Amino acid sequence: MKDILHELETRRSGARLGGGQKRIDTQHAKGKLTARERIELLLDEGTFEEYDMFVAHRCTDFGMEKNRPYGDGVVTGWGTINGRMVYVFSQDFTVLGGSVSATHAQKIVKIMDMAVQNGAPVIGLNDSGGARIQEGVDSLAGYAEIFQRNIEASGVIPQISVIMGPCAGGAVYSPAMTDFIFMVKDSSYMFVTGPDVVKTVTNEVVTAEELGGAVTHTRKSSVADAAFENDVEALAEVRRLVDFLPLNNREKPPVRPFFDNVDRVETSLDTIIPENANQPYDMKELILKVADEGDFYEIQEEHAKNIVTGFIRLEGQTVGVVANQPMVLAGCLDIDSSKKAARFVRFCDCFEIPILTFVDVPGFLPGTGQEYGGVIKHGAKLLFAYGEATVPKVTVITRKAYGGAYDVMSSKHLRGDVNYAWPTAEIAVMGAKGATEIIHRADLGDPEKIAKHTADYEDRFANPFVAAERGFIDEVIQPRSTRRRVSRAFAMLRNKKLSNPWKKHDNIPL
């Protein structure tokens, strides 16, 4: 018996070493943790239950039968984050470059199937050289099996990808279908084709960092939701994100203890809106002052900064926030901000997370660049996302809400449950100057008349009371009381039941 137990421990020790101490040292020299070290940091101490530790590949081509390391380049299993179950797979770059073989893929597929069956998030720590070339189509088949699981799990369990090394070719499409993608600066890359192929095909000379680095994907492409300085920070932020999310689409998000008075009054909000309607202010200040303990987890902070998305808690309960940001492009909606917000709204709706919307939007960004890029269709994504969402929706209009952008931003007409406005709100088809020049075109040569018409228009429409008269605004509230009013609105909506007409699935304007 002792011999058998000794052999078990010997085999386990060999599996834990992955590609060997020399390769582990090389990984550390690059500032990267090993697959197992990452899991230890991600999960609660001592909770990781590993599966398939002794799985080895079955390839016999190109001399591969002589190199069959245990685990086959990926560590899989489950554990807990702050006591709540999650499934995890962590690719091991020290074993054959973390390349994906048929058995490597089978290990990931098994974990994903268990996650869906048992209703828990799945977190992928990606550090792979891509498909294992020696296995040819078997490797590609393995990737496709993973892709299919990503699709079936979408909207059922939260899926989080952390890119902690190279991620190229087919390897990028699995993360792309997950709900959140985090990257590590300077050590992680995502691209369909690498710099060498790009140079061969298009003659473009580009570095890996420029082509698919963390800055590229968080600012330009919007592929990634955030980038962090190192592995440790990235894994800590994943733990923080999981705390906001439900385990699956049949459960409510977790409720955390809170120590912040729901009736807290923020008198500073009474003066946050500048006297000059064209002067910006920071919408994040409002979000932080409304949230429990001023805690805000922002999503896609570096991309489309004219709209802000992320999670807060109100009375300990998770709420998704979408807010126009007057500091950037005056808070206009454009292609990028519409896509960013639409995806966030749809995620919240998938997982029964209520949505709070702060509105200060002068309209859609004009110009040929936007029109040629399809702003009509992309803007419709946000409109569609809000309209189809059945979760509790509370909206606060702080200043401008002009034209179609007023409709799009969770208006009463898109089944907004509670729609508030501050006294500073201006709800109209367009700004006073533009409206006056259209209505009183005949007087354009007389500046005094135009000034009077503009003042009359502002008196009539540059306020929330016309909309309130129609019932499109439920109440005009004091800015200082926003936290209390919003919290009470969500408390009232906790048992909301609303369903859309039966359909196989919708056809959102892609």
C-alpha positions as CSV (number, residue, x, y, z in Angstrom):
1,M,0.0,0.0,0.0
2,K,2.8,2.4,0.9
3,D,4.4,1.8,-2.5
4,I,1.2,2.7,-4.3
5,L,0.7,5.9,-2.2
6,H,4.4,6.8,-2.8
7,E,3.9,6.3,-6.6
8,L,0.7,8.5,-6.4
9,E,2.7,11.3,-4.8
10,T,5.6,10.9,-7.2
11,R,3.2,11.2,-10.2
12,R,1.5,14.2,-8.6
13,S,4.8,16.0,-8.0
14,G,5.7,15.4,-11.6
15,A,2.4,16.8,-12.8
16,R,2.7,19.9,-10.6
17,L,6.1,20.7,-12.1
18,G,4.5,21.0,-15.5
19,G,7.3,21.6,-18.1
20,G,10.0,21.4,-15.5
21,Q,11.8,23.8,-13.2
22,K,13.9,25.4,-16.0
23,R,10.7,26.4,-17.9
24,I,9.1,27.6,-14.6
25,D,12.1,29.8,-14.0
26,T,11.8,31.2,-17.5
27,Q,8.1,32.0,-16.9
28,H,9.0,33.8,-13.7
29,A,11.8,35.7,-15.5
30,K,9.2,37.2,-17.8
31,G,7.3,38.5,-14.8
32,K,4.6,35.8,-15.2
33,L,3.2,33.3,-12.7
34,T,2.8,29.7,-13.5
35,A,-0.7,28.2,-14.2
36,R,-0.9,26.7,-10.6
37,E,0.3,29.9,-8.9
38,R,-2.4,31.8,-10.7
39,I,-5.1,29.5,-9.5
40,E,-3.8,29.7,-5.9
41,L,-4.1,33.5,-6.1
42,L,-7.5,33.5,-7.8
43,L,-9.3,31.0,-5.5
44,D,-9.8,31.0,-1.7
45,E,-6.9,29.3,0.0
46,G,-7.1,25.5,0.0
47,T,-10.4,25.2,-2.0
48,F,-9.0,24.1,-5.4
49,E,-10.2,20.7,-6.4
50,E,-8.2,19.6,-9.5
51,Y,-9.5,17.2,-12.2
52,D,-7.7,15.3,-14.9
53,M,-4.2,15.9,-13.5
54,F,-2.8,12.8,-15.2
55,V,-4.4,13.3,-18.7
56,A,-1.8,13.1,-21.5
57,H,-2.0,13.7,-25.2
58,R,-2.4,10.8,-27.6
59,C,-0.5,12.1,-30.6
60,T,2.1,9.8,-32.2
61,D,3.2,12.0,-35.1
62,F,6.5,13.9,-35.3
63,G,7.9,12.0,-32.3
64,M,5.3,13.4,-30.0
65,E,4.8,10.0,-28.3
66,K,8.2,10.6,-26.6
67,N,7.0,13.7,-24.8
68,R,3.7,13.1,-23.0
69,P,3.6,15.4,-19.9
70,Y,0.9,15.0,-17.3
71,G,-1.9,17.5,-17.5
72,D,-1.2,18.3,-21.2
73,G,-0.7,22.0,-20.7
74,V,-3.8,23.0,-18.8
75,V,-4.8,22.8,-15.1
76,T,-8.6,22.4,-14.5
77,G,-10.9,22.2,-11.6
78,W,-13.1,24.2,-9.2
79,G,-12.9,26.1,-6.0
80,T,-14.4,29.1,-4.3
81,I,-14.0,32.9,-4.5
82,N,-15.2,34.4,-1.2
83,G,-17.0,31.2,-0.5
84,R,-18.9,31.1,-3.8
85,M,-18.2,28.3,-6.3
86,V,-16.4,28.9,-9.6
87,Y,-14.9,26.6,-12.2
88,V,-11.4,27.4,-13.6
89,F,-9.0,26.4,-16.3
90,S,-5.5,27.7,-16.4
91,Q,-3.2,27.1,-19.4
92,D,0.4,26.1,-18.6
93,F,2.8,27.8,-21.0
94,T,5.7,25.6,-19.6
95,V,4.1,22.5,-21.2
96,L,4.5,22.6,-24.9
97,G,3.8,26.4,-24.9
98,G,0.3,25.8,-23.5
99,S,-0.7,24.7,-27.0
100,V,-4.2,23.2,-27.4
101,S,-4.4,19.5,-28.3
102,A,-7.5,17.3,-28.5
103,T,-7.0,16.2,-24.9
104,H,-6.2,19.7,-23.7
105,A,-9.5,20.9,-25.2
106,Q,-11.4,17.9,-23.7
107,K,-10.3,19.0,-20.2
108,I,-11.6,22.5,-20.8
109,V,-14.8,21.2,-22.3
110,K,-15.4,18.9,-19.2
111,I,-15.1,21.9,-16.9
112,M,-17.4,24.1,-18.9
113,D,-20.0,21.4,-19.1
114,M,-19.8,21.0,-15.3
115,A,-20.1,24.7,-14.8
116,V,-23.3,24.9,-16.9
117,Q,-24.8,21.8,-15.3
118,N,-24.1,23.0,-11.7
119,G,-24.7,26.7,-12.3
120,A,-21.4,28.4,-11.5
121,P,-19.2,30.9,-13.4
122,V,-16.3,29.7,-15.5
123,I,-13.0,31.6,-15.5
124,G,-10.3,30.9,-18.1
125,L,-6.7,31.9,-17.5
126,N,-5.3,32.0,-21.1
127,D,-1.6,31.6,-21.7
128,S,-1.2,29.6,-24.9
129,G,0.8,29.4,-28.1
130,G,-2.3,28.4,-30.0
131,A,-3.3,25.2,-31.7
132,R,-0.8,22.3,-31.4
133,I,0.4,22.1,-35.0
134,Q,1.5,18.4,-34.6
135,E,-2.1,17.4,-34.1
136,G,-3.5,19.2,-37.1
137,V,-7.3,19.1,-37.4
138,D,-7.7,17.3,-34.0
139,S,-6.6,20.5,-32.4
140,L,-9.0,22.6,-34.5
141,A,-11.8,20.2,-33.6
142,G,-10.9,20.7,-29.9
143,Y,-11.1,24.5,-30.3
144,A,-14.5,24.2,-32.0
145,E,-15.8,22.1,-29.1
146,I,-14.8,24.8,-26.7
147,F,-16.5,27.5,-28.9
148,Q,-19.7,25.6,-28.9
149,R,-19.7,25.5,-25.1
150,N,-19.0,29.2,-24.9
151,I,-22.1,29.8,-27.1
152,E,-24.4,27.4,-25.1
153,A,-23.1,28.9,-21.8
154,S,-23.7,32.5,-22.9
155,G,-26.4,34.1,-20.7
156,V,-26.6,31.0,-18.5
157,I,-23.4,31.4,-16.4
158,P,-21.0,34.3,-16.3
159,Q,-17.8,33.6,-18.4
160,I,-14.6,35.5,-17.6
161,S,-11.4,35.3,-19.6
162,V,-8.0,36.6,-18.4
163,I,-5.4,36.9,-21.1
164,M,-2.1,36.3,-19.3
165,G,0.2,35.5,-22.3
166,P,0.0,35.1,-26.1
167,C,-3.4,34.4,-27.6
168,A,-3.4,34.0,-31.3
169,G,-5.4,32.5,-34.2
170,G,-8.4,30.4,-33.1
171,A,-7.5,30.9,-29.5
172,V,-8.9,34.4,-29.5
173,Y,-12.4,33.4,-30.4
174,S,-13.2,31.6,-27.2
175,P,-12.4,34.7,-25.0
176,A,-14.2,36.9,-27.5
177,M,-17.5,35.0,-26.8
178,T,-17.1,35.4,-23.0
179,D,-18.7,38.1,-20.9
180,F,-15.5,39.9,-19.7
181,I,-11.9,39.9,-21.0
182,F,-9.1,41.1,-18.8
183,M,-5.5,41.5,-20.1
184,V,-2.1,42.0,-18.5
185,K,0.0,44.8,-19.7
186,D,3.2,44.0,-21.6
187,S,2.8,40.3,-21.3
188,S,-0.5,39.4,-23.0
189,Y,-1.5,39.7,-26.7
190,M,-4.5,38.9,-28.8
191,F,-4.6,38.8,-32.5
192,V,-6.1,36.6,-35.3
193,T,-2.8,36.7,-37.2
194,G,0.6,37.7,-35.7
195,P,3.0,40.5,-36.9
196,D,5.0,38.2,-39.1
197,V,1.9,37.1,-41.1
198,V,0.7,40.6,-41.3
199,K,4.0,41.7,-42.8
200,T,4.0,38.9,-45.3
201,V,0.4,39.5,-46.5
202,T,0.0,43.2,-46.3
203,N,3.6,44.6,-46.0
204,E,2.6,46.3,-42.8
205,V,5.3,46.4,-40.2
206,V,3.8,46.3,-36.7
207,T,4.9,45.1,-33.3
208,A,3.0,42.5,-31.3
209,E,2.1,45.2,-28.7
210,E,0.7,47.6,-31.4
211,L,-1.2,44.8,-33.1
212,G,-2.8,43.1,-30.2
213,G,-1.5,44.4,-26.9
214,A,-3.5,45.5,-23.8
215,V,-3.5,49.2,-24.8
216,T,-4.8,48.4,-28.3
217,H,-7.6,46.2,-27.1
218,T,-8.8,48.3,-24.1
219,R,-8.7,51.7,-26.0
220,K,-9.2,51.1,-29.7
221,S,-10.8,47.7,-30.5
222,S,-12.9,47.3,-27.2
223,V,-12.1,43.6,-27.3
224,A,-10.8,43.7,-23.7
225,D,-12.6,45.3,-20.8
226,A,-9.6,46.2,-18.7
227,A,-5.8,45.8,-18.5
228,F,-3.7,45.5,-15.4
229,E,-0.1,45.9,-14.5
230,N,0.7,42.3,-13.6
231,D,-0.8,38.8,-13.0
232,V,-1.4,39.5,-9.3
233,E,-3.5,42.6,-9.9
234,A,-5.5,41.0,-12.7
235,L,-6.5,38.0,-10.5
236,A,-7.4,40.3,-7.6
237,E,-9.7,42.3,-9.9
238,V,-11.3,39.1,-11.2
239,R,-12.1,38.2,-7.6
240,R,-13.6,41.6,-7.1
241,L,-15.8,41.3,-10.2
242,V,-17.1,37.9,-9.3
243,D,-18.4,39.4,-6.0
244,F,-20.8,41.6,-8.1
245,L,-22.2,38.7,-10.2
246,P,-24.8,36.0,-9.7
247,L,-23.6,32.4,-10.0
248,N,-26.0,31.8,-12.9
249,N,-29.1,33.1,-14.6
250,R,-31.4,31.4,-12.1
251,E,-30.0,33.1,-9.1
252,K,-30.0,36.8,-8.0
253,P,-26.7,38.6,-7.6
254,P,-25.2,38.3,-4.1
255,V,-26.3,40.7,-1.4
256,R,-23.4,42.1,0.7
257,P,-23.4,43.7,4.1
258,F,-23.4,47.5,3.7
259,F,-22.6,50.2,6.2
260,D,-23.8,53.3,4.3
261,N,-27.0,55.1,5.2
262,V,-29.6,54.7,2.4
263,D,-31.0,58.1,3.3
264,R,-27.6,59.8,3.0
265,V,-27.9,63.3,1.7
266,E,-25.3,64.7,-0.7
267,T,-25.7,68.4,-0.7
268,S,-22.7,68.8,-3.1
269,L,-24.9,67.3,-5.9
270,D,-27.1,70.4,-5.8
271,T,-24.3,72.4,-7.3
272,I,-22.6,69.7,-9.5
273,I,-24.4,71.1,-12.7
274,P,-22.5,74.2,-13.9
275,E,-24.4,77.4,-14.6
276,N,-23.2,77.4,-18.2
277,A,-25.0,74.6,-20.0
278,N,-22.0,74.0,-22.3
279,Q,-19.6,73.5,-19.4
280,P,-18.8,69.8,-18.5
281,Y,-18.8,68.1,-15.1
282,D,-17.6,64.6,-14.1
283,M,-20.5,62.1,-14.1
284,K,-18.3,59.6,-12.2
285,E,-18.6,62.0,-9.2
286,L,-22.4,61.5,-9.2
287,I,-22.0,57.7,-9.5
288,L,-19.6,57.5,-6.6
289,K,-21.8,59.6,-4.4
290,V,-24.8,57.5,-5.0
291,A,-23.1,54.1,-4.6
292,D,-22.7,52.2,-1.3
293,E,-19.4,53.2,0.3
294,G,-18.5,55.0,-3.0
295,D,-17.5,51.7,-4.6
296,F,-17.7,51.6,-8.4
297,Y,-16.3,48.7,-10.6
298,E,-16.0,50.3,-14.0
299,I,-16.1,48.2,-17.2
300,Q,-14.2,49.3,-20.3
301,E,-12.9,52.5,-18.7
302,E,-10.4,53.2,-21.4
303,H,-12.8,52.8,-24.4
304,A,-15.6,55.2,-25.5
305,K,-15.1,57.4,-22.5
306,N,-18.2,59.5,-23.5
307,I,-20.2,56.8,-21.8
308,V,-19.5,55.1,-18.4
309,T,-20.5,51.5,-17.6
310,G,-19.9,49.4,-14.5
311,F,-21.3,48.0,-11.3
312,I,-22.2,49.6,-7.9
313,R,-24.2,48.3,-4.9
314,L,-27.3,49.9,-3.5
315,E,-28.4,48.6,-0.1
316,G,-25.8,45.8,-0.6
317,Q,-27.3,44.7,-4.0
318,T,-25.6,44.8,-7.3
319,V,-26.8,47.4,-9.8
320,G,-25.4,48.0,-13.3
321,V,-24.8,51.7,-14.2
322,V,-24.8,53.3,-17.6
323,A,-24.1,57.1,-17.7
324,N,-23.3,59.7,-20.3
325,Q,-20.0,61.5,-19.6
326,P,-20.2,65.2,-20.4
327,M,-16.4,65.4,-20.0
328,V,-15.9,63.6,-23.3
329,L,-17.5,64.7,-26.6
330,A,-20.1,66.5,-24.4
331,G,-21.6,63.1,-23.6
332,C,-22.8,62.6,-27.2
333,L,-23.7,59.0,-28.2
334,D,-21.6,57.6,-31.1
335,I,-20.8,54.2,-32.6
336,D,-18.3,53.1,-29.9
337,S,-20.4,54.3,-26.9
338,S,-23.6,52.7,-28.3
339,K,-21.9,49.3,-28.7
340,K,-20.2,49.5,-25.3
341,A,-23.4,50.4,-23.5
342,A,-25.6,48.0,-25.4
343,R,-23.4,45.0,-24.6
344,F,-23.3,46.0,-20.9
345,V,-27.1,46.4,-20.8
346,R,-27.6,43.0,-22.4
347,F,-25.3,41.4,-19.9
348,C,-27.2,42.9,-17.0
349,D,-30.5,41.7,-18.4
350,C,-29.1,38.2,-18.9
351,F,-28.3,37.9,-15.2
352,E,-31.1,39.8,-13.6
353,I,-29.0,42.8,-12.6
354,P,-31.1,46.0,-12.3
355,I,-29.9,48.9,-14.5
356,L,-29.5,52.5,-13.3
357,T,-29.1,55.1,-16.1
358,F,-27.8,58.7,-15.6
359,V,-28.6,60.8,-18.6
360,D,-26.9,64.0,-19.9
361,V,-26.9,63.6,-23.7
362,P,-27.1,66.3,-26.3
363,G,-27.7,63.8,-29.1
364,F,-25.8,61.5,-31.5
365,L,-22.4,62.6,-32.7
366,P,-22.8,64.2,-36.2
367,G,-20.5,63.7,-39.2
368,T,-19.7,61.6,-42.2
369,G,-17.3,59.4,-40.2
370,Q,-20.2,58.3,-38.0
371,E,-22.8,58.0,-40.8
372,Y,-20.4,56.0,-43.0
373,G,-19.5,53.8,-40.0
374,G,-23.2,52.9,-39.5
375,V,-24.1,55.0,-36.4
376,I,-27.8,54.4,-37.3
377,K,-27.5,50.6,-36.8
378,H,-25.0,50.8,-33.9
379,G,-27.2,53.4,-32.1
380,A,-30.1,51.1,-32.6
381,K,-28.2,48.4,-30.7
382,L,-28.5,50.5,-27.5
383,L,-32.1,51.3,-28.2
384,F,-32.8,47.6,-28.8
385,A,-30.9,46.5,-25.6
386,Y,-32.8,48.9,-23.3
387,G,-36.2,48.1,-25.0
388,E,-35.8,44.3,-24.6
389,A,-34.5,44.4,-21.1
390,T,-37.0,43.2,-18.5
391,V,-34.9,43.9,-15.4
392,P,-35.8,46.8,-13.1
393,K,-34.7,50.1,-14.9
394,V,-34.4,53.4,-13.1
395,T,-33.4,56.5,-15.0
396,V,-32.2,59.9,-13.8
397,I,-31.9,62.8,-16.2
398,T,-29.5,65.3,-14.8
399,R,-29.2,67.9,-17.6
400,K,-29.6,67.5,-21.4
401,A,-31.8,64.8,-23.0
402,Y,-32.2,65.9,-26.6
403,G,-33.8,64.2,-29.6
404,G,-33.6,60.5,-30.3
405,A,-30.8,60.2,-27.7
406,Y,-33.5,61.0,-25.0
407,D,-35.5,58.0,-26.2
408,V,-32.5,55.7,-26.4
409,M,-31.3,56.3,-22.9
410,S,-33.8,54.1,-21.0
411,S,-36.7,56.5,-21.4
412,K,-40.2,55.8,-20.1
413,H,-41.2,54.8,-23.6
414,L,-38.7,51.9,-23.6
415,R,-40.4,50.4,-20.4
416,G,-38.4,52.4,-18.0
417,D,-39.9,51.6,-14.6
418,V,-39.0,54.8,-12.7
419,N,-37.8,57.9,-14.5
420,Y,-36.6,60.8,-12.4
421,A,-35.3,64.2,-13.5
422,W,-33.3,66.9,-11.7
423,P,-34.7,70.5,-11.9
424,T,-31.7,71.2,-14.2
425,A,-33.0,68.7,-16.8
426,E,-33.7,69.9,-20.3
427,I,-35.9,67.5,-22.3
428,A,-36.5,68.6,-25.9
429,V,-36.1,67.7,-29.5
430,M,-32.9,69.7,-29.7
431,G,-31.0,72.6,-28.2
432,A,-32.7,76.0,-28.1
433,K,-30.4,77.6,-30.7
434,G,-30.8,74.9,-33.3
435,A,-34.6,74.7,-32.7
436,T,-35.0,78.5,-33.0
437,E,-33.1,78.7,-36.3
438,I,-35.5,76.1,-37.8
439,I,-38.7,77.3,-36.3
440,H,-38.0,81.0,-37.0
441,R,-36.0,80.7,-40.2
442,A,-37.6,83.9,-41.5
443,D,-36.0,86.0,-38.7
444,L,-32.4,84.7,-39.1
445,G,-31.3,88.2,-40.3
446,D,-32.5,89.8,-37.1
447,P,-30.2,88.8,-34.1
448,E,-32.5,90.5,-31.5
449,K,-35.5,88.5,-32.7
450,I,-33.5,85.3,-32.7
451,A,-32.2,86.0,-29.2
452,K,-35.8,86.5,-28.0
453,H,-37.1,83.4,-29.7
454,T,-34.2,81.4,-28.2
455,A,-35.0,82.7,-24.7
456,D,-38.7,81.9,-25.2
457,Y,-37.8,78.3,-26.3
458,E,-35.5,77.8,-23.3
459,D,-38.3,79.0,-21.0
460,R,-40.7,76.6,-22.6
461,F,-38.6,73.5,-23.0
462,A,-35.3,73.8,-21.1
463,N,-36.8,72.2,-18.0
464,P,-38.2,68.8,-17.0
465,F,-41.8,70.0,-16.3
466,V,-43.3,69.5,-19.8
467,A,-42.2,65.9,-19.7
468,A,-43.5,65.6,-16.2
469,E,-46.9,67.0,-17.2
470,R,-47.1,64.2,-19.8
471,G,-46.1,61.5,-17.2
472,F,-42.9,60.7,-19.1
473,I,-41.0,61.8,-15.9
474,D,-42.4,60.2,-12.7
475,E,-41.0,62.9,-10.4
476,V,-38.6,65.9,-10.4
477,I,-36.3,65.3,-7.6
478,Q,-33.7,67.2,-5.6
479,P,-30.2,66.2,-6.7
480,R,-29.1,65.8,-3.0
481,S,-31.7,63.1,-2.5
482,T,-30.7,61.0,-5.6
483,R,-29.3,58.1,-3.5
484,R,-32.4,57.7,-1.4
485,R,-34.9,58.0,-4.3
486,V,-33.0,55.6,-6.5
487,S,-32.5,53.1,-3.7
488,R,-36.2,53.2,-2.8
489,A,-37.1,52.8,-6.4
490,F,-35.1,49.6,-6.8
491,A,-36.4,48.3,-3.5
492,M,-39.9,48.8,-4.8
493,L,-39.0,46.9,-8.0
494,R,-37.4,43.9,-6.4
495,N,-40.3,41.6,-7.2
496,K,-40.8,42.9,-10.7
497,K,-42.1,40.4,-13.2
498,L,-42.0,41.2,-16.9
499,S,-41.6,39.0,-20.0
500,N,-41.2,39.5,-23.7
501,P,-43.4,37.7,-26.3
502,W,-42.2,34.2,-27.0
503,K,-39.6,33.9,-29.7
504,K,-36.7,31.6,-30.5
505,H,-34.4,34.6,-30.1
506,D,-34.4,38.2,-31.2
507,N,-32.5,39.7,-34.2
508,I,-30.6,42.6,-32.6
509,P,-29.2,44.9,-35.3
510,L,-25.7,43.7,-35.6
